[in-house]
Amino acid sequence: MSAATTTASRTTSQPESPGGLARLGRWSATHLRVVLLLWLAVIAVLGAFAPRVESALSGAGWQDSTSQSVQARAVIARDFSGLGATALQVVVHDNHAPIAADPAAQRIIARASDLLAADPRVSVVVAPEAGVSLSKDGATAVIQAGAKANANDMVRAADDLTKPLARLATGSITVNLTGDSALWSDFNQVNHAAMIRSEVLSWPVTMLVLVLAFGSLVAAGLPLMLTLVGLLSAAGALVLSTHIAPVSIWALNFALMFALALGIDYALFLVVRFRAALAARADQPDRRQAAVDAIGETMATAGKAIAFSGVTVLVSLSTVLLVPSPAFRSMALGIMLSVVAVLAATLTLLPAVLGRLGHRVDAGRVRLPRRLTRRPAAHPLPSTANEAVARKRGLELLLHRWGGLLSRRPWIAAGLVVIVLGVLAWPVLGLRTGMPSIAIIPADQSARAGYVQVVSAFGPGAPGELQVLTPVADQTRTNAVLTGDRGIAAAIPGSTNAGWALIQVIPTTDASAPATGATIDRLRTELPSGSLIGGAAAENHDLDTALSSRTPLVFGLLIGLGFLLLLIALGSPLIAFAGVITNLASIAAAFGVAKLIFQDGHLSGLLHFQPQGFVDAWAPLFFGAMLTGVAMDYTLFLLSAAREHYDATGDPQEAMRTALRTSGRVVVAAAGVMVAVFLTFALSGPLAPKEMGIILAVAVFLDALCIRLIILPVVLRLTGHGAWYAPAWLTRVLPNIRFSH
């Protein structure tokens, strides 16, 4: 069967009754009060919990919950007073005299011990002990506080105790709270504050881009309405979710980010199509009815694409749930909740508001210089009614010309893009990942200062101390394995309880060094059966291993499920395959750039950070899922418009150029906002937001510019009717989804 025949079988049918989304849009447009009351009720219920979100969410959860190290932590919490990975450590350092000979230092140690003992989350306080937690020169002592509460509560304990302990310091004696719980406490506080500052700084740029993209002040405010609804709903839902399982504080940051991004994407796409549909009814005498009819048409076309887009974003993020880490799962949950809220508001609240606004959606019109909107006779736009608004837009004119250039020189355009993406993606072959080192904590934070003091006093492996649990009957054999291992600096036998012997083990290398992970893996194969290795370094290593092992599975699902969803939506195997595979090109190029900057250290001076020698282990999996969702968003906007015009005209070249002119504007504007927001993160102080900001900004920029505005249009240009071909058997299997009205 030919492509044209297959297309005809898809498009030639009896006039269809309005679809479900069209009916929903028309109903919303005529029932503004009901829709508003329903959303006000939702916001009132969920918004009542939103103010508690920061205090309710947790700061820990960066672990593989199925790992041996987490199992060891549970045993230590039960049988060894919680002196494991989540225990607190207070480092007292005397700059002028040995601690044992300084009464002031002794008083500080006593006061610090009292502060720790008074906290109900502390099970036991262990005083400094010579040869174990008192340095050879006597200048540094470590007080240990066992964890009586879970990991999240111990991070909160670190939040509460850091400043009171620091106030005990004098001019010559420093007091710093460190340990894994303190590290996550400082990490969360510093990075959360930096991300909030970045988001606040990005608002002026966001508003400017929105005004330019929408062309009016009223229309530019619509994405903010969706963002507010999505954020309040997601924040309240996250608080309620904490009654089921702990939710990471980072879920809120990512929920806000996606609420803003999708609010802009969806509002821009819907408003652009609504304006065109309304312009086509300029001669309709009943302006109110014209607005309602325009909403029905918009929801039948753009609304359907947005619904599919929301589903693809949710499916992409759901793959992160495969990682057995509470932090990752709750971050994905936060984004998914914001997506659901923004999607629901886009399909109900936004049509209701647009139906009431009608032509007033253009109130507060922003006039661009005539030279940006003048239409030369050499490049006329089609004179259909739906293009009445588009003819006045400088960006549509530019994209119209761009589409013509791609039609004339497809191979040159595609070749240049492939070269650029290939050069940028090449370094990804040498990409190394690892769990974050101490470099992600600013030097002035208590946890890092204490960490550095421990390294100076006890050696590089001391902050990454391992806890080895072995059956009492195998204690002698276990000691022999530990003392004979090249990666172990010291093994300190501890107490025994409940059939277990606890041995404190200090590696020879830093906690985040690959050699420490290799030592952990080697010991697990050599220690007696039933032995467990725990500790913060082991937990980080196990999470790194889990992320590395699941990344191929996650990307495989992203490709497979993305292909299936695009196939269902667009009905073409070729274009669904091209839409999914091209996503990987921009992601690979972004991580190639990340390798050069964050692993190799290029631009570290300009960006003011200390390179770790690797990219954080969660970046490929988590950011990859996020970027796939965003890329599929843009893909559906562009290709659904091309499908719509192809079904209407049967002309693949005109469908490509029309889709590029209309939906390309949405892609450019939405990507511009997202790149601006992400770059503000790249300029923030801490390393983690820098890494996130640059990876996401580069990926979105390359995806919008290279993939959606060049590669996909070139694919449509070169394949012609074949782009939309589907075998007869597949056409019978797939649902007949049409984006035309």
Beta strands, then each sheet from edge to edge (+ up, - down):
strand 1: 88-94
strand 2: 122-126
strand 3: 140-147
strand 4: 173-178
strand 5: 433-434
strand 6: 466-471
strand 7: 488-497
strand 8: 500-507
strand 9: 532-534
strand 10: 615-616
sheet 1: 2+ 3- 1+ 4-
sheet 2: 5+ 10+
sheet 3: 7+ 8- 6+ 9-
end
